[in-house]
Amino acid sequence: MASIIPNFRLRRLPPLSKFRSTLPPLHLHRPCSSIALPVASSSSSPYEDSEEPQSNTNTLSTTTTAIEEPHRKIKSKKPKPFFPKRGETLELVCESLAFKGKGLCKVEESGYVVMCDRALPGERFVGRVTRKKNNYSEVTKVKTLSPHRDMVEAPCEYALQCGGCRTQNLLYEAQVKAKEEQVRDLVVHVGKFSYKDPEFENVMKPIVPCDTQFHYRNKMEFSFGPKRWLPKEQLADKSEDANVFSLGLHAPGFFDKVLNVDKCFLQSEPANKVLAAVQDCWRNPELGLSPYDCHSHTGFLKHLTIRSGRDVETREPQLMVNFVTSSYKPELLKPLVDKLAVFPEVVSIMNNINTAVGNTSVGEQEYTLYGKATITEILRGLAFEISANSFFQTNAHQAEILYKLVEDCAGLKGDGSEIVLDLFCGTGTIGLTLAKKVKHVYGYEVVPEAIADARRNAKLNGVHNATFIQGDLNKISESFGNDFQKPDIVISDPNRPGMHTNLIKYLLKLKAPRIVYVSCNPATCARDLDLLCHGSVEQKLQGCYRLKSIQPVDMFPHTPHIECVCLLELC
C-alpha cells in the first residue's frame, strides 16, 4: 500500500526570543493536570468540503435551502479529528523538544501531537507513523526536507546512531534553552503553577549550563555482543560485516543490539585509551573470549565499565576497569589484565560475576584482579572512595556546582544547631558536604552497598556527626522518624520515579521548615511539587509548602537529561 502524504499547511514557529519580550513563553499553552499530551481542536479540517451547497431558483427549493443552510454551516465548521494510521507518512515541522529529547510536532489543522526521535526544533521532515498511543502518535523520520535551526556538525562519528548523545548536532546554547523551556512547561502543566503569578518568574531560575560539553563523564558502561548492529545504509552497501563480535553501546530501543564503539567523546582520554586497548585484543581467537548472547544465554564477557577518579594527594587521574562476566574464570581475563596494567592511570581492575540471564552490570560476587578495590574523587573539599558498583555523580565538575546550589538552598545558619534529613542519600555525598556546618545528618538509602560506602566516606573525612541507615523509602511505616530528631532541613534526591506517595504524606505530616528537592526527572519532580504545595483531594493530601525557587542544571550535555534543585518553605 502506497504511503499517503496529506496536504497539510506547515508553519514555522518564530524563535522564542521574538515573542518572549511581549508574552511569557507559556502563554501558548493551557495548564492541565495530567502528563498526557493534549489533542487540540481546530475550526478547520483537511477533509472538509470547500464548496457550499448550491440553491435552486425554485421557490420551494429556495425556502428549504434557507432553512437548512444554517445547520449545514454549523456542521461544516466542526473539525474532524485527524488520527494518522500506522504506516502513514506525514510532512511535519518539529516545534520543540519534549520528554526524553523527542521532537514534538503538531498537525496544524487538528493540533494532533506527533513525537519523533532525533527531530530537532525547526526541522521540516517526512515521518512515518510507527505507533499510536492514547492521544499522540510516534513517527520515524524518513527524510529531512529542511534542517533544524542552530545545526552544527557532530564531532562524534556515532552521534546519529548511538543512543547516548541525541542532540550532539544541535548548538549547545539551543540545547540548554530547550531544556529550560521543558522544565518551565512541566512546572506549569504538571505542577499546576501559574505563569500569571507575579512571583513565577522569580521562582523559575535560568538554567545553569555546563562549561565542559565533552569528556565530562567519569563512568561509562560498554556491552559485549555476538554481532554488530549496523545502520541500514551500512547494511545496504555491505561496507562492514555485521557478523563480527561487538563492544560498544546499545542501539536506541534495543537491549540485544550493540553498536561497536572505538572511542566515546563523553569519557576522558585516558579512559578512551583503555577502551582502545581492549578493542585491540579481545577478539583474538587465541584468547578464547566470547561475548555473552542474551538470547541463547551463552558466552563469557557481558560488560566493560570504566570509571575515572583523582588521587586525593596528587590530583592525578585514576581509572578503575571492571569486567562483568557470566562466571569466574580469571585465567581468561589475565591477558587483558596484563595489557591494561601497564597504563599508569589504571589503579584497579575488578571482575564482577553475574550468573543471571539478565543483562545487568551489577555482579553477585566481586573480585579484585589488579590493584585496589576502590578509586577516589574529590568533591567540595572531601575525598570519596568509589567502588565498582557504588553510585557517584557521573559529572564531578558539574556536581560541584549542583551541591553548592543545594547548600545555598538549605540556608544553613552555620552554628552547628540544625538537623538535616538526607533522603535517598546514596554514598552520602550531599549530607557529608553539609555535615561540618550542622548538628547532625541522618541519611537514608535502600542500597546496602551505598550505605557501606557512605559510612566509609564519613570515616575517611573525619565526619562523626553523620548517621547512615539502610531502608526502603518507598515502604516507610508509621514508626519512620522515631530514630532521629525532627529535622530543620530535608534534602530529597530520589531517582527518576520520584517520591512515593507514602513519603510525601510523611513529609506533609513532618512539616520541616525547609525542603530541598534535587531531581533528575523534571516530570516526576513537577508532580511531587504539586502534591507538596497544592495537595490532592483524591489522595487526601493537604499541601503546606510554597515553592520558592526551581533551578535547572545541565549535568549531561548532548543528552535529554535535566537536573533541578528546588527550594520549598513551609507556609
Secondary structure as GFF3:
##gff-version 3
##sequence-region A 1 571
A	DSSP	alpha_helix	16	20	.	.	.	ID=ss1
A	DSSP	three_ten_helix	25	28	.	.	.	ID=ss2
A	DSSP	alpha_helix	59	77	.	.	.	ID=ss3
A	DSSP	beta_strand	89	97	.	.	.	ID=ss4
A	DSSP	three_ten_helix	99	101	.	.	.	ID=ss5
A	DSSP	beta_strand	103	107	.	.	.	ID=ss6
A	DSSP	beta_strand	112	116	.	.	.	ID=ss7
A	DSSP	beta_strand	124	132	.	.	.	ID=ss8
A	DSSP	beta_strand	136	146	.	.	.	ID=ss9
A	DSSP	alpha_helix	172	189	.	.	.	ID=ss10
A	DSSP	alpha_helix	200	203	.	.	.	ID=ss11
A	DSSP	beta_strand	219	225	.	.	.	ID=ss12
A	DSSP	alpha_helix	232	237	.	.	.	ID=ss13
A	DSSP	beta_strand	246	250	.	.	.	ID=ss14
A	DSSP	beta_strand	258	260	.	.	.	ID=ss15
A	DSSP	alpha_helix	269	281	.	.	.	ID=ss16
A	DSSP	three_ten_helix	285	287	.	.	.	ID=ss17
A	DSSP	beta_strand	301	310	.	.	.	ID=ss18
A	DSSP	beta_strand	317	325	.	.	.	ID=ss19
A	DSSP	alpha_helix	330	340	.	.	.	ID=ss20
A	DSSP	beta_strand	346	353	.	.	.	ID=ss21
A	DSSP	beta_strand	365	371	.	.	.	ID=ss22
A	DSSP	beta_strand	375	379	.	.	.	ID=ss23
A	DSSP	beta_strand	382	386	.	.	.	ID=ss24
A	DSSP	alpha_helix	396	410	.	.	.	ID=ss25
A	DSSP	beta_strand	419	423	.	.	.	ID=ss26
A	DSSP	alpha_helix	429	435	.	.	.	ID=ss27
A	DSSP	beta_strand	440	445	.	.	.	ID=ss28
A	DSSP	alpha_helix	448	460	.	.	.	ID=ss29
A	DSSP	beta_strand	466	470	.	.	.	ID=ss30
A	DSSP	three_ten_helix	473	475	.	.	.	ID=ss31
A	DSSP	beta_strand	489	492	.	.	.	ID=ss32
A	DSSP	alpha_helix	501	510	.	.	.	ID=ss33
A	DSSP	beta_strand	514	519	.	.	.	ID=ss34
A	DSSP	alpha_helix	522	534	.	.	.	ID=ss35
A	DSSP	beta_strand	545	553	.	.	.	ID=ss36
A	DSSP	beta_strand	563	570	.	.	.	ID=ss37
###
